[in-house]
């Protein structure tokens, strides 16, 4: 039976290399539409137009082309149901195993100052979200990609099929997050075109704000035993507790912080947290190696902490963790053998992230005197293409990779935050100090306590260096490069200090305060 991949994209970056690998390395046949089909065909790849596949041409200026049973039947057919497969054969529906779709650029279109209403409407994608949702619904059998950065992950999983089910589920979650934000953008735009638009509502912050949650669980106490507390909402729809004591108020806060942090990474990653702050994070080719590197950052703080992994946790890693007193361990799955290891620790809470790790369509609400503060969750990393090298020396490729790893970690550390890292691992973390230089000194001290050499490391600061002293302290500790937002009145002094020491420094233009 032919293996079919359907490719129809607006953003064509990386597509040609990906499609070539699908055809020549993995034996897929390609279905495509419009400009995507032309690009693939011009590159010498065999492509079947969707209209030829369905036997029905594109009509109405391309508004109708993929909304056809031969497309959606191929996506939604359940491979484990004989009735579905028989109906597919009866109606000549070929099964589609891979879908690559990114949507018409509606958000970019309406962001233009001179956009006309008709142009905006024509950039509302209908077939794209429909295909994405069909494929994501059937992710047990279909891999769906809405983001070009996921192409390498799928190719790697096709080389190692045992990893495909987990990846397909992650990709499906990403699809529903994307289509949700896409629909929200359309709704905001249309609301703004009303005769009397509610500008506050369009921005996501209406004139009146109310919360209504059903009580989910009475908690034994709050942050401290003398404080009463309860949990409201749908927290338990996102997590399944496999064993251990009832969750506490502090556990729930830590689990939330751990989930947001680990959601930054796709490569096998382990993070260890204490009081919502990461005290060790590492990515590697496998979870066991990631654990070894994360733990090496700080062997004291994990006592009574939270461990989170973004891939299936197996018995090898369970045996490494079991002797460390840990409050909660979170993973998307645990093998049966791992559960047997942990079963001996009756109080240890094992949590399965049943709704996926790193959900990002949320606002944060915090109580203040007389009301609440509401803000979008800080889900934006920043675009490296917009970052600016401000020193005479450019970062090396290795330094850039370390910077991006540390930048992901640092946004989850309480301000003032300093992270030292090398490769895809943390070496020292300083959190929550009143002076940034003190955070740097603590991070250096923690690295020294762990016996880790900071020579050749990258120093990451979630906010600007107000003075050169923090950067100088980092250089003295062995850091050769730095990444920070910039924007201080003394930026010139900080840059000069970096140049004097041969350091490379990058300004992101984006701050990640975490109070």
N, C-alpha and C positions, 0 to 999 in steps of 0.2 A: 504494500500500500504506500502511495506517495506521502511524503511528509510535506505539509504545506505551511508556508509562512506568509502572512498578509502584512505588507508594508505600505503605509500611506502617511506621510509626514509633512509638516510645514518646515520644521527645523531639520535640515538634512545633514547636520554635522555628525561625522562619524558613521553615517549610514552605509556608505559604499564599502568600507572595510568590513563592517558587521555583516552586510548582505553577502559579500564575497565569502566570508568564513562559513556562513550558513549553507551556501551552495557547495563550495568546494571541500570543506572540511566535514560537514555534517549531512550532506546529501539532501538538502531541502529544495523544493520547488517554490518559486516566488509568485505571489499574486500582488498586484499593485494598481495604482490609479494615477492618472494625470501626470504631473511633473515628476513625481517620484518614479513612476514607471519609465519615463523618458530617460531620467538620469541613470537608472540601473541598466537600461537597454544600451544606452550610449557607451557604458563602461564594458559592454560585452557580456553581461549576465543575462541568462534566459529568464524572461518575465512574461507572465500571462496577465493581460488586462482583466480587471474585475468584470467589466462588461462582457468579455468573451467567456469568462468563467461562469457567469450567471445566465448568459444567453439573453441579457437585457441591457440595452445601451444606457450610457449616462444621459440623463435628460434634464431639462430645465436649468441649463447653464451649469450643470454639475451639481445642482442641489440634491438630486436623487441619483445615487450610483451604488452605494453599499447597503442601502436599506432593502435587503432581499433575503428570502429564506435560505438561498444557497450560501450566503455569507453567515447569517446569524444561526442557521441550523448547524453549520460547520463549527461554529464557536460554542454553541450551547448544548450540543449533543453529549449526553453523559455516556462515557465509554464503558461504564459498569452496568448499563441497562440494555438488555437485549432488545427491548421494544424500541428504544431510541435508535440503536444501531440498525435495526431492521427498517425503520422509517427512513433513515438516512439513505440506505441502499435503494429503497423503493423510489425515492424522489431524486436519486442521483446527486446526493449531497456529499461532497468530500469533506473530511474532517480537517480542521485548521488547528495546528498545534502551537503556533507562535503568532502573536499579533504585535506589531510595532506601529503605534499611532501617537503623534502629538498634535495638538489641536490648533485650529486657526488662531492666529495671534490676536484674540479679542482684546486682552488687557493692553497690549502694546498699541493697538489701533486706537482705542478710546483715550489713551494717554496723550495722543497728539493734540496740540492746541487747536488745530484747524479741522478736526475730524467732523465729517458730516454724519447726520443720523443714519442715512441710507448705507454709508460705508460701514458704520458700526454694526448695523443689522446683518449685512452680508458677511461679516466676520464672526457671526455666531455659528459655531460648528454644531451640526446635528448628527451626521453619520459617525464622526469621530468618537464623541462620548458614548454613542450607542454601541459601537464595536468594543470600546474599552470596557464598558460595563458588562457586556455579554461575556467577554473573555475573562474578566475578573471574577464574575459570578462562577464560572466553570474553571477556576484556577487549579482544581485537582488535576486537570488534564491540559490546560492551556497556559502557556507563559505569555504574559502581557507586559509590554514596556511602553511607558509614556514619557520616559526621560532618557536622552542619549547617553547619560553617564552610566546607565545600567547595562549597556551593551557588553562590556567586558565580563560582568558578573554572570550574565546568561551564557556566554560562550564558555566560560570556565565550568559552569554547572552542566552544560551539555557534554563536556569532557569527563565529568564526574557525576553521572546521573543520580547517584544516591543523594546528592545535595539539591536536586531539582525541586522536590515537593516543598521544602522549606523556603526556597527562593521564590517559587511561584506564589506562595502565600504572602510573602513580603511585598512582591510586586503588585499583587492584587490590592493590598492595603494602600499602596502608594497611588494606585489608579483612583480609588474612591476618594482619597484625600484631594487629588488633583481635580477630579470632576466636581467635587463639592466646592472647591475654591473658584473654579471656572464659572459655575452657575451663580455663585454669590457675586462675582464681578459683574455678570450680566444684569442681575437684579439691581445692584447698586447703580449701574449706569442708567437703566430704564427708570429707576426711581428719581434720578437726577434730572430726567427729561420731563418730569411732571410739571404742570403749571405752577404748583406750589410745593416743591420738593422738601422733604424733611432731611435737611443736610446732615443733622446729627445722626439720624438713623442710617443714612447712606454710609457714613464713616464707620459704622459699627458701634456707635455710642449714642443711643437714642436720648431724647429729652427726659424720658422717664426710664428708670432701670429697676427691674424687680427680679428676684430669685425665688424659685419655688422648687424644693427638693423633698422627696419622700425620705423619711428616716430609714437608713439602711442597717444601722447597727448601733447599739449602746456600747460605749467603750468603758473599760474599767476606770480610767481616769485620763486626764489630759497630759500636757507636757510633764507635769509633776503630780504626785499622788493626791494632793489636796485640791486639784482642779478637776471639775466634772467635764465630761466631753461626750460627743456622739458623732457618728459619721452619717452624712446625708448624700443622696445621689446614687450614681451608678458605678461606683468604684469596683464593686464585685463583678460587674459585667466585663471588666477589662482584665481581671485576674482570677485565677482558680487556685485556691490554697489546697495543696496536696497533703500537708501534715503540719503538725506543730501547734503551739499555743495560739490563742486568739490574738489577732493583730491589735497593737496598741496605737495610740494617737501618733507617737513618734515614729513607729514603724511605717505608718501610712505616709507620713511626710517624706521619710527616707526612700520608700519605694517609688514615690512620685518623682523625686529628684533623680534616682537611679534610672528610671525609665526614660526620662527626658535626655539624660546624658548618653546612655547607650544607644539611643535612637540616632545619634550623630554618625554612627559607624555601620558599615556593611561587612567589612573584613572581620574575621573572628576577633572579638574584643572582649576583654574582661575589665570591669571597673570595681573598685572597692571604695565604699563611701562610709563616712562617719559624720553624724549630725548634718546631713544633706550635702556635705562637702566631699569631693573625691580626694582620696589619699593615695591612690595608685590607679593608673589606667594604662593599658597596653593593647596593641593590635599585633597579630602574628599570623602565621599560616595555619595555626590550629589553636584551640582554646587553652590547651595545657601550656604551650609556650607563652601565650598571652598572660595566663595566670602567673607564671613564674616571674615575668617581667613586671607585672603590676604589683605583686607582693613585694618585690625587691625594693620598690620605692620607699616603703615604710612598713616595717614588720611589727610595729607596736600599735599603731592606730587601728588596724583591722579588728582588734579584740572588741567584740560586741558590735561589730559593724554590719554592713550590708554588702553582699556580693551580687553582681549582675553580669550575665553573659548574654551575648546576642545570637549564639548558635546552640544546638543541642548539647546539653551537659552530660558527659558520659562517666563511666565508673572510674576511669583513670584520673580524671580531674576531681571527681568526688572523693577519692582516696587521698588526694593532696589537701583538700579543703577540710575534711572531716575532723581533724584534730585541732582546728582553730575555732574558738568560741565565736559563733556568728549568730546574729539575730534572724536574718532573712537571707535566702538565696533565691534569685529570680532568673529565669531562663525561658525561652520560648517552648522548650521541651526538656524533659529528663529521660534518659534511658531507664529501662526497668532495673538494670544492674546498678545504676547510680542511685535510684530510689532505695534499693536494698541497703546500700552503704549508709545513706542518710537516715533510714528507718530506725537505726540504733540510737539516734539523737532525737528523742521524743519531742523536745521543746523547740527544735529547729523548725522554722517556718519555711516551707518550700512553696514558691509561688510560680505558677505558669502564667506568662503574659498572653492570655487567650485572645486578646484583641490586637495583638501586635505591639511592638516596642517603639516608643517615640512618637505617639500621636501628636499632631501639630495644629489641629484646627480648634484652638482653645483660647479663651481669655483668662487672665488671672484677676482674682478679686481679693482685696485685702481690706480688713476693717480699719477704720481710723475714727478719731473722735467725731461723733455725729454723723457718720456715714460710711461709705466704702470708696476705695480707689479701684478703678477697672482699667486694665491695659491688655493689649495683645501680648500673648506669650512670646518670648524672645526666640523665635524659631529661625531667624535670619542669620546665616553665617557670614554673609558678604561675598561678593564676587571677586575672586583673586585677580581677574583681569582688570579690576578697578583699583587694586592696591598699588601703591607707589613706592618704588625703591628710592630712598632719600639720601643714601650714602654714596661715596665714591665707588665702593666695592659692591658688586651685585651678589646676591646670595647664590650659592651653588645649588644644584638640583637637590642634593641631600638636605641642605638647609631649608629649601622651600618645602620639601615634604615634611620635615620636622615642624616647621612653622604652622603648616595647615593642620597637622595633628594637634599641636599644642593649642592652636586657636579654637579648635572644637572643644577641647577640655576646659580651657580657661573661662569660657562663657558660663560654665556651670559651677565655678568656684566663687564663694562669697568675696565681695570687694572689701578692701583692696586685694587684688588677686595677682599672684605671680606664679608662673609654671615654668620649670626648666624641663626640657625634654631633648632627646636625641633619638633619631629614627622615629618609630611609632611606639614610644614608651615615655612615661614620665620619670623624671629623676629626682625632682624635689618640688613640693607645692607649699606655697605660703598663702594663707587665706585670712580675710576678715580683719586686717590690721588698720589702724588709723592712719599710719604713714606707709606709703608704698615701699620705701626703702626697708622698712621693718619686715614687710611680707617677703621681700627678696632675701633678707638675712635669715629669716626662718626657713625659707625653701632651701637655701644653701646649707644651713645647719642640719636640716632633715636629710639632705643628700649625704652629708658627711657622716651622720649617724648610721645611715644605711650602707656606708662604704662605697658610694657611687661617685665616680669621677665626673665632674662637670666640664672637663676640658672638651671643647668642640661642641658644646651644647647650644641650644637655642633658648633664649629667654622670651617668655610671652607675658604681656601685660594686657589685662582686659580694658584698661583705660590709659590715658596719656601719662607719660613720665613728667611730672611737674618740674622736676629739677634733674640735672645730670647725675645726681648722686646714685639713684637707683640703677641707672645704666652702668655707671662706673663700678658699682658693687657687683653687678652681673659679670662684667668683663674681668674683674679681679678674680671672680670665682671660676672663670674658664669659658664663659659663653663667647661664641664668635659671631653670633648674629642675634637679632632681636626683631620682634613684631609687636606693634602697638598702634593705637588709633592715631596718635599725633594730635596736634591742636593746642599745644601748650604755648604760652607767650614766650617760653624759653626753648622752643623746639630747636632753634639754631644752636643753642648751647649743647643740647642733647645730641644733635647730629654731629657737631664738632667733636664731642667726646667719643662718639662712635668712630669717626674717621681717624682720630688720633690713635685709636687702638686697633685699627684695621678691621673693624666690625662691619658687617652688612646689616642694614636696618630697613624695615618695610613699615610704611604707614598704611593702615587699612581705611582710615576715614570713618570707621564705625566703632562705636563703643559698646561694651557688654557689661555695664554695671549690674551687680546682683546684690541687692540690699537684704 
